[in-house]
C-alpha cells in the first residue's frame, strides 16, 4: 500500500541558496535544511494543513478545497493555488512563499516548486504506522516554526487518546475494515492503507492477510459474511470526496452483511470518511478518528 521509495536527495533544493536562520528537519525524502520560522507558507497536502493549523501556523496559500469542514477557515483565509496535481505556478510565484510544503497527492510537485522557493515533501503513509509518522511531522513543523512546546503538548494529548482508544477496543473482538465506493467494496488488512487501526490499536483482524495495497482488495458481500467480524469499520469514499452515489449505509444494507456478528450486534462504525481518507496523516484528523472509535467501542459489547 505504501508510497514508492523516494530518493533522499533531490536537485531542486540544491538550486535554492542556504538562508540565514535555517533548521534541518526530517522529511519524506530525508533530512532537509529549510528557513527557520518562515512567514509566508504555501501547503499542498490536507494532512499538512491540518497539522500546521493545529500548531497555530497561518497558511498563506493552499489548494482550492480541502474536503474537511474543520479546515474551512483555512481555505477562507488562504489564496487558492490550484489543485494537488495541477498547482497554480503563477499564483505561487506571486505569493512569494518562504516555504512550500507538499505531500502525498502533490509529492511529485516538490522539484518544480523547489525552483520557486524552498520546498519540502512531508508525505505520510510511507509505512503502516500513520500515528508515528504524524508525530514525526508534528515535531518537525514545531521545530521549523519555533513551536516546539505546542508540538509537545499536542503529541502528549494525542498519545493519551491513542491509549484510550486501544483500551476501549481491547478484548471486544475482531474487526474488518472496508471502504465502499458506491456499490463497490474493498477490504483493508493490517498492512493496508488503514492498517494502523489494527497495528496501533491492537484490533484483531477478522480476515488476516487481506488488502495490503493502497487500494485494498475488492471483496464481495459473501466475503464479509464469511469473515464474520465482531466489528465492521466503514469508510465511504464517495462521501469523502463529495461525490453523489450510493452511500455506504445503502450498500451494506444487504442480506449477507446482515448475517454477520457486527451487523446483528449493531457494531458497524461509519467513520468520517474525509478525515481518514483525505486528511489521514494530520494530527487533528487522527484525533477525530480516535474520538469516533472511542465512542463506538465504549458503547459496544
Buried (B, 14 or more C-beta within 10 A) or exposed (E): BBBEEBEEEBEBBEEBEEEEEBBEBBBBBEEBBBBBEBEBBBBBBBBBBBBBBBBEBEBBBBBEEBBBEBBEEBBEEBBEBBBBEEBBBEBBEEBEBBBBBBBBBBBEBBBEBBEBBBBBBBBBBBBBBBBBBBBBBBBBBBBBBEBBEBBEBBBEEBEEBBEBBBBBBEEBBBBBBBBBBBEEBBBBBBBBBBBBBBBBBEBBBBBEEBBBBEEBBEBEBEBBBBBBBBBBBBBBBBBBEEEEBBBBEEBBEBEBBEBBBBBEBEBBBBBBBBBBBBBBBBBBBBBBBBBBBBEBBEEBE
